[in-house]
Amino acid sequence: MRERRREQAGLPCNAPVLVCFNQSYKITPPVFALWCALMQRAPQSVIWLLDPGVAVGRTILLHAMAIHDISADRVVWAPRVPLAEHKARLSLADLGLDTFPYTSHTTCRDLLDAGVPMVARMGSTLASRVSASLLFAAGLQDWVVESGSDWLERSSTLLQDPAKAILYRRQLAHAMSHYSVFNPHAYAQAWNAVLEAFLE
């Protein structure tokens, strides 16, 4: 069934799928170079990117890939679709790619909801710490790093060690069902309780 869904999304059935659905302006050259280095370590992998919607955006990204000797046929462009369909397709990916220093926000949360592992690089500003904060909240602080080289090594581990990837997914599934920060209703109740205690 998953294979069929991958085919429908234009993805290969038996190759690692790396996904980043952030806006293309958040993809900096140093980060893209790291993604390409990861793809070189996993030569069968493809990268699944949100279609920027304009030819120049696709051309720039493909040119950057060519610089790093990654062929254009290893890119799958994801069209914009309704939100429910968008969230449903995320589970087809094997590894989420984070941007930096403007890290993933809603995009990271959507990936975690879909059960997709990712490694987050943490910086010193609010924008560079959001995805890391979400992983900390999920009890996945082991997958937060502070350098590009550490990001590459940890991401490679998730691609090359199925046992660690399975463990990550299990931890993530547990967090999604047990931590109030990922349950809006429970979070609202907890916040209301704090306010009521403060006002008493």
C-alpha positions in Angstrom: 0.0 0.0 0.0 2.8 2.4 0.9 4.6 1.5 -2.3 1.5 2.4 -4.3 1.1 5.7 -2.5 4.8 6.5 -3.2 4.3 5.8 -6.9 1.3 8.1 -6.9 3.4 10.9 -5.3 6.2 10.3 -7.9 8.5 8.8 -5.4 10.7 5.6 -5.7 9.4 2.6 -3.9 12.7 1.2 -2.6 14.9 4.2 -2.1 15.4 6.5 0.9 13.2 9.7 0.6 14.6 12.9 2.2 12.0 15.6 2.5 12.0 19.3 3.0 8.8 21.2 2.5 10.1 24.5 3.8 9.9 27.6 1.6 12.9 27.6 -0.7 14.1 31.0 0.6 15.0 29.2 3.9 17.4 26.9 2.2 20.9 28.4 2.5 23.9 27.3 0.5 25.7 25.8 3.5 22.7 23.8 4.5 22.0 22.6 1.0 25.7 21.5 0.7 25.1 19.3 3.8 22.0 17.8 2.3 24.0 17.0 -0.9 26.7 15.4 1.3 24.1 13.2 2.9 22.7 12.2 -0.5 26.3 11.2 -1.6 26.5 8.9 1.4 23.1 7.4 0.4 23.5 7.2 -3.4 20.1 5.7 -4.0 18.3 8.4 -2.1 16.1 11.2 -3.5 15.2 14.6 -2.2 11.5 15.6 -2.1 11.2 19.4 -2.2 8.2 21.7 -2.3 7.8 23.0 -5.8 8.7 26.8 -5.6 6.1 27.4 -8.3 8.4 29.4 -10.5 11.0 28.1 -13.0 13.8 30.2 -11.6 13.4 28.7 -8.2 13.7 25.2 -9.5 16.7 26.2 -11.7 18.6 27.6 -8.8 18.1 24.5 -6.7 19.1 22.2 -9.5 22.2 24.3 -10.2 23.2 24.0 -6.6 22.8 20.2 -6.8 24.9 20.1 -10.0 27.7 21.9 -8.1 27.7 19.0 -5.6 27.5 16.3 -8.3 23.9 15.3 -7.5 21.9 14.6 -10.7 18.6 16.4 -11.3 16.7 13.1 -11.6 17.2 12.7 -7.8 14.8 15.5 -7.1 11.0 15.0 -6.8 9.0 18.2 -6.8 6.0 18.2 -4.6 3.0 20.3 -5.8 1.0 22.4 -3.4 -2.1 20.4 -2.3 -4.9 20.9 0.2 -3.7 20.8 3.8 -5.2 17.4 4.7 -3.6 15.8 1.6 -0.3 17.5 2.3 -0.1 16.1 5.9 -1.1 12.6 4.7 1.7 12.4 2.1 4.4 13.4 4.6 4.5 9.8 6.1 5.9 8.6 2.8 9.3 10.1 3.6 12.1 8.4 5.5 13.9 11.4 6.9 13.0 15.1 7.3 15.6 17.7 6.4 15.7 20.8 8.6 16.8 24.3 7.5 19.2 26.6 9.4 19.6 29.2 10.8 15.8 29.8 10.2 14.7 26.3 11.3 11.5 24.5 10.6 8.4 25.6 12.6 5.1 24.3 11.4 6.9 22.1 8.9 8.8 20.4 11.7 5.6 19.8 13.7 3.9 18.3 10.6 6.8 15.9 10.1 6.7 14.8 13.8 2.9 14.3 13.6 3.5 12.1 10.5 6.1 10.0 12.4 9.0 11.1 10.2 12.4 11.2 11.9 14.5 14.3 11.6 17.7 15.8 13.2 17.6 19.4 14.3 20.5 21.8 14.5 20.2 24.3 17.3 21.5 27.8 17.2 21.5 30.8 19.6 18.4 32.7 18.3 14.7 32.0 18.6 14.3 31.2 14.9 17.3 28.7 15.1 15.9 26.8 18.1 12.3 26.1 17.2 12.7 22.6 15.7 15.2 21.7 18.4 12.6 22.8 21.1 10.0 20.5 19.5 12.4 17.6 19.6 13.2 18.3 23.2 9.5 18.4 24.0 9.2 15.0 22.4 12.0 13.6 24.5 14.2 13.3 21.4 17.0 15.5 22.6 19.6 12.9 21.4 18.7 14.0 17.8 19.5 17.7 18.5 23.0 18.8 17.4 24.9 22.1 17.4 27.1 21.8 14.2 26.7 20.9 10.6 29.2 18.0 10.9 27.2 16.5 13.7 24.0 16.9 11.8 25.5 15.0 8.9 26.7 12.2 11.1 23.4 11.8 13.0 21.3 12.0 9.8 23.5 9.4 8.2 22.9 7.1 11.2 19.2 7.4 10.8 19.5 6.4 7.1 22.0 3.6 7.5 20.9 2.1 10.8 17.3 0.7 10.5 17.3 -0.2 14.2 17.9 3.4 15.3 15.4 4.7 12.9 12.8 2.3 14.3 13.6 3.3 17.8 13.3 7.0 16.9 9.9 6.4 15.3 8.7 4.5 18.4 9.9 7.3 20.7 8.2 9.8 18.4 4.9 7.9 18.4 5.0 7.8 22.2 5.6 11.5 22.5 2.8 12.4 20.1 0.3 10.5 22.3 1.7 11.3 25.8 3.1 14.8 25.8 0.6 17.6 26.3 2.5 20.0 24.1 1.5 17.8 21.1 -2.1 17.6 22.3 -3.8 21.0 21.9 -6.8 20.1 24.1 -4.6 18.8 26.9 -2.2 21.7 26.6 -5.1 24.2 26.8 -6.4 22.5 29.9 -3.0 22.6 31.6 -2.6 26.3 30.7 -6.0 27.1 32.1 -5.1 25.3 35.3 -2.0 27.4 35.6 -4.0 30.6 35.1 -6.6 29.6 37.6 -4.0 28.8 40.2 -2.3 32.1 39.5 -5.6 34.0 40.0 -6.6 32.3 43.2 
